Amino acid sequence: MKYAYYPGCSVKSTMKEYEESAKAISKVLELELVEIPDWNCCGSIDAIYSFKPLYAVALAARNLALAEKMQMDVTTLCSACYYALARTNKILKEAPGIKSKVDDALRNAGLTYNGGVRVRHFAEVLLSDTGLEKIKEKLKVPLTSLKVASYYGCFMVRPPNICNFDNAEHPKRLDELVETLGAAKVDYYGKTRCCGGSLDITDEEIMLKMSRAIFLSAKSAGANCMTTACTMCHLNLDAFQKNVESRFDIGIDLPVFHFTQLIGLAFGIEPKQLGLNRNCVSPKKVLSSTVAQP
Amino acid sequence: MSHEKDKLSAEAKNIPQGERKESRKAFIKEVMKMPGGEKILECIQCGSCAGGCPTRFAMDYSPMQIIKMINLGMREEVLLSSTIWVCSTCYTCTTRCPREVNFTMLMMSLKNEAIRKNLVKDGVNAKFHKYFFEVINKYGRMYEPELFFKLLDKTDVYSLRHSASLGLRMLRKGKMPIKAPKIEQTPWVSKMLEKTDEKGV
């Protein structure tokens, strides 16, 4: 299967390992990710939209216009990009006033967009198109030492009329994936609770409190690691984990995997190829009895 | 911020009652035209939004209160509230609202309104949106170091030390870009802006 691949800014800078691992498992599963040529920022959910809404929609529409030429579904790794791109179709369809202005703007950039591109999260592509059966076939190293708290965050499941990867209140598809990979799933309160990703820069204190609530509920439910499917969530839970620990003087020490890294490990792919050395919280301890060291 | 509020309420007191009523009605009408505000009159004050909100603890007014305040025409109080800036746009309220009020989208629209009316308290909030936009318009993609440097408060030692340690952590992992990104069509992306700006947003 071939997909128009929208990387998004984070995947090329602060979340390189997410792309590395996604590409490694795509190879095994015979998925072809064709990068949209000359893609730009998705327009962001709120950062640009609150400042210049029309420009934000035009930014997203430019990516979709570029993808429309490729005649494939668009897939992206970042939940935030996923929502920003997916909502654009709805906005353009429901607000003809905005559509005509965005069309004008696109024409200025030498492009047109007819609204025909389907936007999908990479997790949905893997679980719906490829399917758990095929993933099971490729399984080499069951991840038996892991007790995984799957973190869905916001934009995989909300708002449900656009982001419909799973049930908005009780999602379970990532948990099913985790079990397929031989690990134990952990049910916990915080799985769809917002981690505060959009407040990283503007209000760190609030963000740290939000992330703490998620860590504590995952830990008290018995998790020894977490998995995410979003660049912003991963940044918060992994790179900022040390900040939560020092701010509230608590020990957390929960390694956070991208869901693609877990699949890669179970496929027996070298940890380095999955970028595990780039994770801020070291996963060595929880993996020691399962796989070779990163 | 309190100074701005005092000034605004003093101004409000000088307006004759009839006019005040008109201005209240005008605010509701304005909000109903904003993305997210369409169904604001349908709210039944059930509190699902406030109950599920993960940042309620840091807000001065809860989402439910903000809706009531809009329906009472309390323009200044709404636009100067911390609520609109503390919202993390997680869509929990919108998902749970039984009357289909898109409160999350409304928060973004009200931020936009507050920025345009220059009703923003001091601090990093409005700057963040402005600088984020500037970086994207310059490069076409995000360039994190430039955004951080623009936002860095050089007088605040704690935040300097803190940002430096996070930056180093990312750099050590090879996850902090050194070179700025550039897309081929960057000038065209800016041209898109001219076109959208022209038409009044």
Interface residues (C-beta under 8 A of the other chain):
Chain A: C9 S10 K12 S13 T14 M15 K16 E17 D38 W39 N40 C41 S44 I45 D46 A47 I48 Y49 S50 F51 K52 P53 L54 Y55 A58 L59 R62 A95 K101 V102 D104 A105 L106 R107 N108 A109 G110 C154 F155 R158 P159 P160 A168 E169 T192 R193 C194 G196 G197 S198 L199 I201 T202 D203 I206 M207 K209 M210 A213 A239 F240 K242 N243 N277 R278 N279 C280
Chain B: P35 P54 T55 F57 A58 W85 V86 S88 T89 C90 Y91 T92 T94 T95 N102 T104 M108 S109 K111 N112 I115 V124 N125 F128 H129 K130 F132 F133 I136 G140 R141 M142 E144 L147 F148 L151 H162 L166 R169 M170 K173 G174 K175 M176 P177 P181 I183 E184 Q185 W188 V189 K191 M192 L193 E194 K195 T196 D197 K199 V201
